[in-house]
Amino acid sequence: MSDGPASAQAKAELASSTYCFGYLSGYIDGLNVLKEQVCVHGASLATIARVYVIYMQKNPTLMEKGRALGLLLSLKSSYGC
């Protein structure tokens, strides 16, 4: 994206991805309390984002229940201790 033209769509996607990665980073930081349930140490935010998106594609009904629940369940399914 950084090499492409500075279109309005590219700027909007960059802002959206920045928010997404910020949310994921904060969520992962908060998981330090749940070390016995989710072991994400060493996983990159990009990988965690992919895990979340794939999980939500397979479980679209979770979209109605809030992103925090979907994120926790996706992490527990892929990074359970």
N, CA, C and O atoms as a printed pandas DataFrame, in Angstrom:
     atom_number atom_name residue_name chain_id  residue_number  x_coord  y_coord  z_coord
0              1         N          MET        A               1    0.815   -1.187    0.000
1              2        CA          MET        A               1    0.000    0.000    0.000
2              3         C          MET        A               1    0.862    1.256    0.000
3              4         O          MET        A               1    0.505    2.256   -0.623
4              5         N          SER        A               2    1.992    1.208    0.694
5              6        CA          SER        A               2    2.821    2.400    0.785
6              7         C          SER        A               2    3.458    2.755   -0.553
7              8         O          SER        A               2    3.841    3.907   -0.757
8              9         N          ASP        A               3    3.581    1.806   -1.461
9             10        CA          ASP        A               3    4.154    2.080   -2.775
10            11         C          ASP        A               3    3.112    2.510   -3.789
11            12         O          ASP        A               3    3.460    3.004   -4.862
12            13         N          GLY        A               4    1.845    2.330   -3.467
13            14        CA          GLY        A               4    0.767    2.651   -4.400
14            15         C          GLY        A               4    0.397    4.122   -4.354
15            16         O          GLY        A               4    0.927    4.884   -3.546
16            17         N          PRO        A               5   -0.511    4.509   -5.221
17            18        CA          PRO        A               5   -0.962    5.906   -5.226
18            19         C          PRO        A               5   -1.684    6.252   -3.929
19            20         O          PRO        A               5   -2.274    5.379   -3.292
20            21         N          ALA        A               6   -1.640    7.484   -3.551
21            22        CA          ALA        A               6   -2.244    7.930   -2.299
22            23         C          ALA        A               6   -3.728    8.231   -2.523
23            24         O          ALA        A               6   -4.160    9.372   -2.363
24            25         N          SER        A               7   -4.489    7.231   -2.884
25            26        CA          SER        A               7   -5.910    7.424   -3.125
26            27         C          SER        A               7   -6.650    7.512   -1.798
27            28         O          SER        A               7   -6.119    7.152   -0.747
28            29         N          ALA        A               8   -7.872    7.993   -1.866
29            30        CA          ALA        A               8   -8.694    8.091   -0.662
30            31         C          ALA        A               8   -8.959    6.704   -0.087
31            32         O          ALA        A               8   -8.986    6.533    1.132
32            33         N          GLN        A               9   -9.154    5.718   -0.950
33            34        CA          GLN        A               9   -9.408    4.353   -0.481
34            35         C          GLN        A               9   -8.188    3.794    0.240
35            36         O          GLN        A               9   -8.318    3.164    1.289
36            37         N          ALA        A              10   -7.006    4.022   -0.318
37            38        CA          ALA        A              10   -5.781    3.531    0.318
38            39         C          ALA        A              10   -5.590    4.175    1.682
39            40         O          ALA        A              10   -5.186    3.502    2.631
40            41         N          LYS        A              11   -5.873    5.464    1.794
41            42        CA          LYS        A              11   -5.749    6.156    3.076
42            43         C          LYS        A              11   -6.753    5.611    4.083
43            44         O          LYS        A              11   -6.424    5.444    5.257
44            45         N          ALA        A              12   -7.974    5.333    3.636
45            46        CA          ALA        A              12   -8.996    4.791    4.530
46            47         C          ALA        A              12   -8.616    3.385    4.996
47            48         O          ALA        A              12   -8.807    3.044    6.163
48            49         N          GLU        A              13   -8.081    2.572    4.088
49            50        CA          GLU        A              13   -7.662    1.221    4.463
50            51         C          GLU        A              13   -6.505    1.264    5.448
51            52         O          GLU        A              13   -6.448    0.460    6.378
52            53         N          LEU        A              14   -5.582    2.197    5.249
53            54        CA          LEU        A              14   -4.461    2.327    6.171
54            55         C          LEU        A              14   -4.953    2.739    7.556
55            56         O          LEU        A              14   -4.489    2.198    8.560
56            57         N          ALA        A              15   -5.878    3.679    7.622
57            58        CA          ALA        A              15   -6.419    4.107    8.910
58            59         C          ALA        A              15   -7.160    2.970    9.590
59            60         O          ALA        A              15   -7.042    2.783   10.801
60            61         N          SER        A              16   -7.922    2.212    8.819
61            62        CA          SER        A              16   -8.667    1.082    9.368
62            63         C          SER        A              16   -7.722    0.002    9.890
63            64         O          SER        A              16   -7.944   -0.552   10.966
64            65         N          SER        A              17   -6.674   -0.295    9.134
65            66        CA          SER        A              17   -5.736   -1.330    9.581
66            67         C          SER        A              17   -4.967   -0.867   10.814
67            68         O          SER        A              17   -4.647   -1.678   11.683
68            69         N          THR        A              18   -4.670    0.410   10.898
69            70        CA          THR        A              18   -3.985    0.944   12.076
70            71         C          THR        A              18   -4.856    0.765   13.308
71            72         O          THR        A              18   -4.364    0.371   14.365
72            73         N          TYR        A              19   -6.149    1.053   13.180
73            74        CA          TYR        A              19   -7.079    0.853   14.297
74            75         C          TYR        A              19   -7.140   -0.621   14.679
75            76         O          TYR        A              19   -7.097   -0.963   15.860
76            77         N          CYS        A              20   -7.239   -1.487   13.681
77            78        CA          CYS        A              20   -7.334   -2.929   13.920
78            79         C          CYS        A              20   -6.105   -3.439   14.662
79            80         O          CYS        A              20   -6.235   -4.166   15.646
80            81         N          PHE        A              21   -4.928   -3.071   14.207
81            82        CA          PHE        A              21   -3.704   -3.532   14.855
82            83         C          PHE        A              21   -3.568   -2.952   16.261
83            84         O          PHE        A              21   -3.047   -3.618   17.156
84            85         N          GLY        A              22   -4.030   -1.720   16.461
85            86        CA          GLY        A              22   -4.021   -1.137   17.797
86            87         C          GLY        A              22   -4.938   -1.879   18.746
87            88         O          GLY        A              22   -4.593   -2.123   19.903
88            89         N          TYR        A              23   -6.117   -2.238   18.243
89            90        CA          TYR        A              23   -7.064   -3.001   19.050
90            91         C          TYR        A              23   -6.480   -4.364   19.411
91            92         O          TYR        A              23   -6.529   -4.783   20.567
92            93         N          LEU        A              24   -5.930   -5.052   18.414
93            94        CA          LEU        A              24   -5.339   -6.368   18.662
94            95         C          LEU        A              24   -4.194   -6.284   19.662
95            96         O          LEU        A              24   -4.080   -7.124   20.554
96            97         N          SER        A              25   -3.354   -5.277   19.513
97            98        CA          SER        A              25   -2.214   -5.120   20.409
98            99         C          SER        A              25   -2.678   -4.906   21.846
99           100         O          SER        A              25   -2.137   -5.514   22.770
100          101         N          GLY        A              26   -3.666   -4.056   22.037
101          102        CA          GLY        A              26   -4.194   -3.819   23.374
102          103         C          GLY        A              26   -4.843   -5.051   23.969
103          104         O          GLY        A              26   -4.707   -5.327   25.161
104          105         N          TYR        A              27   -5.542   -5.782   23.138
105          106        CA          TYR        A              27   -6.201   -7.003   23.593
106          107         C          TYR        A              27   -5.171   -8.039   24.037
107          108         O          TYR        A              27   -5.323   -8.676   25.079
108          109         N          ILE        A              28   -4.128   -8.198   23.235
109          110        CA          ILE        A              28   -3.071   -9.155   23.573
110          111         C          ILE        A              28   -2.382   -8.742   24.873
111          112         O          ILE        A              28   -2.078   -9.590   25.711
112          113         N          ASP        A              29   -2.136   -7.457   25.040
113          114        CA          ASP        A              29   -1.534   -6.987   26.289
114          115         C          ASP        A              29   -2.410   -7.342   27.482
115          116         O          ASP        A              29   -1.906   -7.706   28.544
116          117         N          GLY        A              30   -3.722   -7.236   27.303
117          118        CA          GLY        A              30   -4.654   -7.573   28.376
118          119         C          GLY        A              30   -4.712   -9.057   28.678
119          120         O          GLY        A              30   -5.133   -9.451   29.766
120          121         N          LEU        A              31   -4.298   -9.879   27.743
121          122        CA          LEU        A              31   -4.338  -11.328   27.949
122          123         C          LEU        A              31   -3.250  -11.827   28.894
123          124         O          LEU        A              31   -3.230  -13.007   29.244
124          125         N          ASN        A              32   -2.363  -10.959   29.300
125          126        CA          ASN        A              32   -1.314  -11.383   30.228
126          127         C          ASN        A              32   -1.910  -11.998   31.491
127          128         O          ASN        A              32   -1.269  -12.819   32.148
128          129         N          VAL        A              33   -3.126  -11.605   31.827
129          130        CA          VAL        A              33   -3.801  -12.141   33.002
130          131         C          VAL        A              33   -4.287  -13.568   32.745
131          132         O          VAL        A              33   -4.467  -14.342   33.686
132          133         N          LEU        A              34   -4.498  -13.915   31.484
133          134        CA          LEU        A              34   -5.050  -15.227   31.133
134          135         C          LEU        A              34   -3.993  -16.170   30.566
135          136         O          LEU        A              34   -4.289  -16.950   29.660
136          137         N          LYS        A              35   -2.808  -16.113   31.065
137          138        CA          LYS        A              35   -1.706  -16.909   30.510
138          139         C          LYS        A              35   -2.015  -18.397   30.476
139          140         O          LYS        A              35   -1.501  -19.111   29.615
140          141         N          GLU        A              36   -2.848  -18.879   31.399
141          142        CA          GLU        A              36   -3.156  -20.302   31.414
142          143         C          GLU        A              36   -4.181  -20.685   30.346
143          144         O          GLU        A              36   -4.355  -21.873   30.073
144          145         N          GLN        A              37   -4.861  -19.719   29.738
145          146        CA          GLN        A              37   -5.865  -20.006   28.717
146          147         C          GLN        A              37   -5.387  -19.758   27.296
147          148         O          GLN        A              37   -5.724  -20.510   26.382
148          149         N          VAL        A              38   -4.609  -18.715   27.112
149          150        CA          VAL        A              38   -4.159  -18.319   25.777
150          151         C          VAL        A              38   -2.663  -18.046   25.816
151          152         O          VAL        A              38   -2.194  -17.234   26.614
152          153         N          CYS        A              39   -1.910  -18.729   24.947
153          154        CA          CYS        A              39   -0.459  -18.563   24.887
154          155         C          CYS        A              39   -0.080  -17.974   23.524
155          156         O          CYS        A              39    0.186  -18.711   22.575
156          157         N          VAL        A              40   -0.057  -16.662   23.439
157          158        CA          VAL        A              40    0.239  -16.003   22.161
158          159         C          VAL        A              40    1.647  -15.433   22.113
159          160         O          VAL        A              40    1.997  -14.727   21.167
160          161         N          HIS        A              41    2.446  -15.727   23.108
161          162        CA          HIS        A              41    3.799  -15.177   23.156
162          163         C          HIS        A              41    4.551  -15.508   21.864
163          164         O          HIS        A              41    4.635  -16.670   21.467
164          165         N          GLY        A              42    5.085  -14.496   21.228
165          166        CA          GLY        A              42    5.861  -14.678   20.007
166          167         C          GLY        A              42    5.063  -14.571   18.725
167          168         O          GLY        A              42    5.647  -14.481   17.645
168          169         N          ALA        A              43    3.740  -14.578   18.816
169          170        CA          ALA        A              43    2.915  -14.454   17.605
170          171         C          ALA        A              43    2.873  -12.992   17.172
171          172         O          ALA        A              43    2.719  -12.094   18.000
172          173         N          SER        A              44    3.011  -12.764   15.879
173          174        CA          SER        A              44    2.964  -11.385   15.381
174          175         C          SER        A              44    1.517  -10.915   15.293
175          176         O          SER        A              44    0.592  -11.722   15.199
176          177         N          LEU        A              45    1.337   -9.594   15.326
177          178        CA          LEU        A              45   -0.011   -9.048   15.192
178          179         C          LEU        A              45   -0.617   -9.398   13.838
179          180         O          LEU        A              45   -1.826   -9.613   13.745
180          181         N          ALA        A              46    0.185   -9.457   12.803
181          182        CA          ALA        A              46   -0.320   -9.813   11.478
182          183         C          ALA        A              46   -0.874  -11.239   11.483
183          184         O          ALA        A              46   -1.924  -11.501   10.896
184          185         N          THR        A              47   -0.180  -12.144   12.134
185          186        CA          THR        A              47   -0.653  -13.526   12.211
186          187         C          THR        A              47   -1.923  -13.609   13.040
187          188         O          THR        A              47   -2.861  -14.313   12.666
188          189         N          ILE        A              48   -1.965  -12.906   14.150
189          190        CA          ILE        A              48   -3.154  -12.904   14.994
190          191         C          ILE        A              48   -4.345  -12.331   14.232
191          192         O          ILE        A              48   -5.460  -12.838   14.350
192          193         N          ALA        A              49   -4.114  -11.288   13.460
193          194        CA          ALA        A              49   -5.193  -10.715   12.642
194          195         C          ALA        A              49   -5.706  -11.742   11.644
195          196         O          ALA        A              49   -6.917  -11.867   11.457
196          197         N          ARG        A              50   -4.807  -12.477   11.002
197          198        CA          ARG        A              50   -5.232  -13.518   10.051
198          199         C          ARG        A              50   -6.020  -14.620   10.754
199          200         O          ARG        A              50   -7.034  -15.085   10.233
200          201         N          VAL        A              51   -5.565  -15.036   11.921
201          202        CA          VAL        A              51   -6.264  -16.065   12.689
202          203         C          VAL        A              51   -7.680  -15.595   13.015
203          204         O          VAL        A              51   -8.641  -16.354   12.878
204          205         N          TYR        A              52   -7.802  -14.347   13.446
205          206        CA          TYR        A              52   -9.108  -13.787   13.799
206          207         C          TYR        A              52  -10.032  -13.731   12.583
207          208         O          TYR        A              52  -11.188  -14.146   12.666
208          209         N          VAL        A              53   -9.541  -13.229   11.475
209          210        CA          VAL        A              53  -10.372  -13.099   10.274
210          211         C          VAL        A              53  -10.843  -14.480    9.796
211          212         O          VAL        A              53  -12.017  -14.650    9.464
212          213         N          ILE        A              54   -9.954  -15.448    9.759
213          214        CA          ILE        A              54  -10.330  -16.798    9.317
214          215         C          ILE        A              54  -11.359  -17.405   10.267
215          216         O          ILE        A              54  -12.333  -18.015    9.825
216          217         N          TYR        A              55  -11.143  -17.238   11.575
217          218        CA          TYR        A              55  -12.082  -17.780   12.560
218          219         C          TYR        A              55  -13.460  -17.141   12.398
219          220         O          TYR        A              55  -14.477  -17.833   12.450
220          221         N          MET        A              56  -13.493  -15.834   12.205
221          222        CA          MET        A              56  -14.773  -15.143   12.071
222          223         C          MET        A              56  -15.471  -15.494   10.759
223          224         O          MET        A              56  -16.700  -15.501   10.702
224          225         N          GLN        A              57  -14.718  -15.782    9.720
225          226        CA          GLN        A              57  -15.333  -16.235    8.474
226          227         C          GLN        A              57  -16.010  -17.585    8.669
227          228         O          GLN        A              57  -17.044  -17.862    8.062
228          229         N          LYS        A              58  -15.422  -18.422    9.517
229          230        CA          LYS        A              58  -15.992  -19.739    9.795
230          231         C          LYS        A              58  -17.125  -19.664   10.818
231          232         O          LYS        A              58  -17.952  -20.573   10.889
232          233         N          ASN        A              59  -17.171  -18.598   11.607
233          234        CA          ASN        A              59  -18.171  -18.434   12.674
234          235         C          ASN        A              59  -18.827  -17.055   12.590
235          236         O          ASN        A              59  -18.703  -16.265   13.526
236          237         N          PRO        A              60  -19.514  -16.751   11.502
237          238        CA          PRO        A              60  -20.033  -15.392   11.305
238          239         C          PRO        A              60  -21.084  -14.960   12.320
239          240         O          PRO        A              60  -21.294  -13.760   12.500
240          241         N          THR        A              61  -21.744  -15.889   12.981
241          242        CA          THR        A              61  -22.749  -15.488   13.971
242          243         C          THR        A              61  -22.117  -14.771   15.163
243          244         O          THR        A              61  -22.802  -14.042   15.880
244          245         N          LEU        A              62  -20.837  -14.971   15.376
245          246        CA          LEU        A              62  -20.149  -14.273   16.471
246          247         C          LEU        A              62  -20.024  -12.777   16.210
247          248         O          LEU        A              62  -19.777  -12.010   17.141
248          249         N          MET        A              63  -20.188  -12.352   14.967
249          250        CA          MET        A              63  -20.085  -10.923   14.650
250          251         C          MET        A              63  -21.160  -10.137   15.406
251          252         O          MET        A              63  -20.968   -8.958   15.705
252          253         N          GLU        A              64  -22.269  -10.772   15.710
253          254        CA          GLU        A              64  -23.367  -10.108   16.420
254          255         C          GLU        A              64  -23.112  -10.032   17.924
255          256         O          GLU        A              64  -23.813   -9.304   18.628
256          257         N          LYS        A              65  -22.143  -10.755   18.419
257          258        CA          LYS        A              65  -21.895  -10.829   19.859
258          259         C          LYS        A              65  -20.744   -9.948   20.322
259          260         O          LYS        A              65  -20.432   -9.933   21.513
260          261         N          GLY        A              66  -20.117   -9.232   19.438
261          262        CA          GLY        A              66  -19.026   -8.345   19.821
262          263         C          GLY        A              66  -17.663   -8.901   19.470
263          264         O          GLY        A              66  -17.429  -10.107   19.542
264          265         N          ARG        A              67  -16.774   -8.010   19.092
265          266        CA          ARG        A              67  -15.461   -8.436   18.605
266          267         C          ARG        A              67  -14.597   -9.053   19.702
267          268         O          ARG        A              67  -13.753   -9.901   19.409
268          269         N          ALA        A              68  -14.787   -8.648   20.951
269          270        CA          ALA        A              68  -13.941   -9.186   22.023
270          271         C          ALA        A              68  -14.165  -10.680   22.203
271          272         O          ALA        A              68  -13.207  -11.430   22.386
272          273         N          LEU        A              69  -15.414  -11.118   22.154
273          274        CA          LEU        A              69  -15.700  -12.543   22.306
274          275         C          LEU        A              69  -15.125  -13.337   21.137
275          276         O          LEU        A              69  -14.502  -14.378   21.344
276          277         N          GLY        A              70  -15.327  -12.858   19.921
277          278        CA          GLY        A              70  -14.787  -13.543   18.750
278          279         C          GLY        A              70  -13.279  -13.630   18.783
279          280         O          GLY        A              70  -12.701  -14.655   18.423
280          281         N          LEU        A              71  -12.640  -12.557   19.214
281          282        CA          LEU        A              71  -11.178  -12.554   19.294
282          283         C          LEU        A              71  -10.690  -13.539   20.342
283          284         O          LEU        A              71   -9.748  -14.290   20.091
284          285         N          LEU        A              72  -11.314  -13.546   21.508
285          286        CA          LEU        A              72  -10.909  -14.484   22.552
286          287         C          LEU        A              72  -11.088  -15.929   22.088
287          288         O          LEU        A              72  -10.190  -16.750   22.277
288          289         N          LEU        A              73  -12.224  -16.247   21.490
289          290        CA          LEU        A              73  -12.459  -17.609   21.032
290          291         C          LEU        A              73  -11.505  -18.013   19.919
291          292         O          LEU        A              73  -11.057  -19.158   19.865
292          293         N          SER        A              74  -11.192  -17.069   19.026
293          294        CA          SER        A              74  -10.244  -17.400   17.948
294          295         C          SER        A              74   -8.854  -17.665   18.507
295          296         O          SER        A              74   -8.153  -18.563   18.039
296          297         N          LEU        A              75   -8.453  -16.885   19.508
297          298        CA          LEU        A              75   -7.137  -17.088   20.108
298          299         C          LEU        A              75   -7.094  -18.385   20.917
299          300         O          LEU        A              75   -6.094  -19.103   20.890
300          301         N          LYS        A              76   -8.163  -18.679   21.626
301          302        CA          LYS        A              76   -8.192  -19.922   22.403
302          303         C          LYS        A              76   -8.142  -21.138   21.472
303          304         O          LYS        A              76   -7.545  -22.159   21.813
304          305         N          SER        A              77   -8.769  -21.027   20.299
305          306        CA          SER        A              77   -8.777  -22.170   19.388
306          307         C          SER        A              77   -7.409  -22.371   18.717
307          308         O          SER        A              77   -7.028  -23.503   18.418
308          309         N          SER        A              78   -6.690  -21.304   18.487
309          310        CA          SER        A              78   -5.397  -21.411   17.799
310          311         C          SER        A              78   -4.193  -21.364   18.735
311          312         O          SER        A              78   -3.141  -21.923   18.424
312          313         N          TYR        A              79   -4.344  -20.706   19.869
313          314        CA          TYR        A              79   -3.220  -20.529   20.786
314          315         C          TYR        A              79   -3.547  -20.992   22.195
315          316         O          TYR        A              79   -3.022  -20.447   23.166
316          317         N          GLY        A              80   -4.405  -21.988   22.314
317          318        CA          GLY        A              80   -4.737  -22.513   23.630
318          319         C          GLY        A              80   -3.524  -23.158   24.286
319          320         O          GLY        A              80   -2.705  -23.785   23.614
320          321         N          CYS        A              81   -3.418  -23.003   25.570
321          322        CA          CYS        A              81   -2.268  -23.571   26.305
322          323         C          CYS        A              81   -2.490  -25.031   26.621
323          324         O          CYS        A              81   -1.631  -25.668   27.231
